[in-house]
């Protein structure tokens, strides 16, 4: 398999169903290899739209577990609305904030500076970390902080990142368009940088 996805899972081990931690079990490690999921043709060139979805998850989102019910429901909402991905929205102090996607991380740009939600109960994605590193190496300022939904909607440009999507231009969320509804220059710059990064690391 030339292009595939390797899913690795580690469990505590086999034990009778019970709420307390089992003792004396041997951990189970298993891996599943599948062909790489296709993305819509031309999506990275044209960009995509996402839907908003309430972040109804638990307080341990920074851990990658199998508790993905809300992510699954959010993905179904994206499918129902004909959008590429769902963007989780949290309420705090009467304001709405972007946390992350059902399976992605979000970035937006204003006046040449990138903003991405801080690691406050979100998954510290490997692609997110790589893009931040690449941006800073290219002299692009990156702020990791709470990201109001209104700020994302009014950004000059935006994109989402994930292992499969890589750097995907974000044209809008819900009925709001971002940056005139076209991929922006910082997005294009980081798409190219991430492409080189992938080539270097997959040799």
N, C-alpha and C positions, 0 to 999 in steps of 0.2 A: 504494500500500500504506500503510494507516494505522498498523498495528501489525506491525512486522517486526524481524528480526535481521539486522544487517549484519556479515558476517565479513570481516575484512581480513587478507590474508597478504602478507608480503614475503619473497621468497627471494633467494638470492645470484645466481641466474640459471641459465641452461641451460649444461650442460657435460657431457662424458663422465663416466661413473661412475668415481670415483676418490676415495681417502680424503683426499688433500691439497686445500687450498683452491685452487680454480681462479683463474687470473689473467685479467684482461681481459674478464670477463663483465659484462653489463648486468643489474642487478637486475630481477626480475619483481615487479610489484605487481598483485594481482587482488583483487576483492571479490565476494562472493556475498550476495545478498539473498533471504531466505526469510521466509515468514509466521512470526509469533511462535509458538514452541512452546507448546501449551496445558499448563497444570498441572491436576492433578485438581480437579474442581469442589469448592469449599468448603475446599480445603486450607489457605489462608491464615487462614481463620476457625477451623478445627478444630485444625490442626497436623498434623505428620507424624512418622513414626518412620524411623530410619536403621539400617543395619547397619554393623558394624565390619569393616574390611578391612586387612590388613597393608600398610604403606607400603613397597612393593618398588621404588620409583622410583629414579632416578639422583640425583646430587648437584647438579643444576642446575635444580631445580624452580622457582626464582624466575624463570626465563625461560619465556615462553609459546611452546612449539614444537609440532611435530607428533608428537613422541615420546610418544604417549598410550596405549601398549599397556596399562599397568597401570590407567590411568583407565577404559579400555574394559572391562577385566576386572572392575573394581570396580563399574561401572554394571550389568554383567550379573549380578553377585552381588546387587545391590540388587533388580533385577528378579526374580531367582530367589526371593528371600526375601520379596517383596511389600512392600518398603520403598521410600521415596521417593529415598533417596540413600545413598551409601557414605561412611563416615567413615574416613579413613586413620589408622592407629595405628602409632606408632614405639616401638621398645624402646630404653631408655637406662638403664644402671645398674640393670637388673632391674625397672624401672618402665615402665608404658605411658603414652604421651603422645599427645594428639590433635594432628595436624598441620593437616589441612584436609580438605575433601570432594573427591570425584572432580571436581566442578565447582562448588564452593561454599566459603565460609569459615564458621567456627563461632564462636559467642559463648555465654557462659553468665553468669548473674548470681547473686550471693550477697550478701545484706544490702544490696541496692541498688547494688552495684558490678559493672561488667561486666569480664569477662576474655576475651581472645581470644589465640590462639597468636601469639607474636612472629614477625616475618618472618625466621625461621631456615630457609632453604631451602624456603619455600612461595611461592606466587604472590601478589604484592601486588595483590589484586583491587581494581578501581575501586569496586565496591559496598561492599566491606569498608572502604575508606578513607572513603567518603561516610558510612557508618553511624557510624564512629568520630567523624568531624567533627560529625555531627548530635547524637550523644550528649553529647559534651563541650560543645557549644553550649547544650545543655539542662541543663547542670550535673551530668551523670551521669559519675562517675569511670570511666575505662577503663584497665585494665592490659593491656599487651601483654607477655606472658611465656609460658614453657612451661606448657602446660595438661595436667595429669595426667588420664587417662581417669576415674579415681575421682572427681576434682573435678567433672568434667562430669556424671557420673552422680548426684552428690549435690547438684547445684546447685538453687537455688530455681526457676530457669527457664532456658531456653536457646532459641536460635534459630540458623538458618543463613541466609546471605545469598548472593545471586548476581544477575546481571543479570536473569535470567528469574524466579527465585523471589522476588526482592526481599527482604523480611524475612519469613521463614517460621518459625512457631513449631515448636520441636522437643520432641516429647512423650517420646521415649525413644530409646535406642540398644541394639540387641540385645534382650535380655530385661529390661533395666533401664528403669524409667520415671523421668522427670525432673519434678520439681515437681508431683507428684500427677497427672501425665498431662494437664495442661491448660495452655493459653497463659497466661503471666504478665503482670503489669501493665507491666513495662519493655518487654516484647516488643510489647504493644499500643501503648504510647507511641511506640516507634520505628517501628512500622508506619505510624502516622499521620504522623509526622515525615517518613518517607521518601516517603510518598504525596504530601505537599505539595512535597517537594523535586523529585520527578519532574514534577509539574504545572508548577512554576516553570521547569524546565530543558527542557521539551518544548513550551513555548509557541512 
